[in-house]
Amino acid sequence: MPEFTWDSLDAAATLAAAHPEGLINLSMGTPVDPVPEVIRRALADASDAPGYPLTAGTPALRAAIAAWVSRACGAGVDGLGVLPTIGSKELVAWLPTLLGIGPGDVVVVPSVAYPTYEDGARLAGATVVRSDSLTSVGPTSRVRLVWVNSPGNPTGRVLPAAHLRKVVDWARERGAVVASDECYLPLGWSAEPVSVLSPQVSGGSYAGVLAVHSLSKRSNLAGYRAGFVAGDPALVAELLKVRKHAGMIVPAPVQAAMVAALEDERHAEEQRERYRARREVLAAAFTGAGFTVEHSEAGLYLWLTRGEDCWQTVDWLARRGILVAAGTFYGPTAGQYVRVALTESDEHVAAVAGRLRA
């Protein structure tokens, strides 16, 4: 395995933290807003949990996941498999292994992508192919898993339903699984994201399709490690079987908190509005300072460039007390980009423009 991605930002973080007015951290995308009271109350009420929780999730949680997927993804609940996970990163990292993928198998990931897709393939001993066009992958039957990510991290790109449908059809013809990372699905700004579970993508069948979701950003539950996967019931059943053996279980109080989070849309809309407002402020600040915003039509990030090596940009911003993520974290073709997260306080976001002018 390579060194942990974020460790390479340590020097820039130290430089940014030395700024007289303190650090503005726009790098990792860690939520800073409070966990909604309705969720904290549910967690506390379920805290007397001396027994082992269900790996499959409580009936209430499974019902809440299915109902939310129906509302948010346009999916039907009949024939839908659902399973809670210990956050979404855990599932992304271990999915190839859980599916029995290994040496000799191929995992396809986007050309610019969340690094854990590749990390998960490495853990399983599989071969990674970076490609946004499956025609370039060729006719190989070795492809076992295809990752798609819309809205994309880091780019914020939204894939049209027609494109996603082609990916699903291609994979089904070859017996491969399509895993769609949809953690930012509720955060559409200038484009409306479409779930792989939508009938216009799946064709009304969940065969060979999995959608990965998270409550980290929607509900500020990054510290709870609360996520889930939905889709092909046969694949979900296989994941459940292996996870039972491995002890990969969401704690009972967190399961109760997830029910409360999924059943309450008010807090999610309020959080979405916070991100929308911060996005507008940050986009204006960076474009005013000569940056170009590319894609970024949805999701939790701005994908920016000044037409220079990304580490020069990281250093330039760090000297102004602003920490961002280097584009090289996400692939070899992203060397002139940086990723800016919307997850800072309103006060810090408002201060960005002044520091960029300094």
Secondary structure, 3 states (H helix, E strand, C coil): CCCCHHHHHHHHHHHHHCCCCCCEECCCCCCCCCCCHHHHHHHHHCCCCCCCCCCCCCHHHHHHHHHHHHHHHCCCCCCCEEEEECCHHHHHHHHHHHCCCCCCCEEEECCCCCCHHHHHHHHHCCEEEECCCHHHCCCCCCEEEEEEECCCCCCCCCCCHHHHHHHHHHHHHHCCEEEEECCCCCCECCCCCCCCCCHHHHCCCCCCEEEEEECCCCCCCHHHCCEEEEECHHHHHHHHHHHHHHCCCCCHHHHHHHHHHHHCCHHHHHHHHHHHHHHHHHHHHHHHCCCEEECCCECCEEEEECCCCHHHHHHHHHCCCEECEEHHHHCCCCCCEEEEECCCCHHHHHHHHHHHHC
